[in-house]
Amino acid sequence: MSSALRDKIKRFLKRLIVVGLSSALSLMAIAYAMDYVVFRYRVTANRQPFGQITVTRYDAVPQKNGKTQFIFNPPEAQTCVHALFPRAGFTPCWYLQRHTEQRTDF
C-alpha cells in the first residue's frame, strides 16, 4: 500500500471520528435543551413537573469481624422530576423507578 493511500485513509478516519463525535455532542446538547424547555413549560403551566416514588433506604455498616450489618429504614416518598435529565435538584422519575432500594455504605 502506498503512503499516499495511507494518508488518505488516515485523513478519512480522522474526519469520520470528528464528525461522529461532534454529531453526538450536538444531539446531546439539543436533547438537554429541549428537556429544559419542556420542564420549564410544565412548571409555568402547572402540568405536574414533579412526581413521588416510594424509596427504601438502608445502611450497610461494616463490622470488625468482616461481616456487614444492614440497617433498614422505613419506606419514604421521594420527590422526582418528570424529565430525561436531573432538574431543580431532583432525580428523574424514570431513574428512581428503577432504583427503589438505595444503599448507603459507611
Beta strands, then each sheet from edge to edge (+ up, - down):
strand 1: 50-62
strand 2: 68-72
strand 3: 76-81
strand 4: 91-92
strand 5: 101-105
sheet 1: 2+ 1- 3+ 4+
sheet 2: 2+ 1- 5-
end
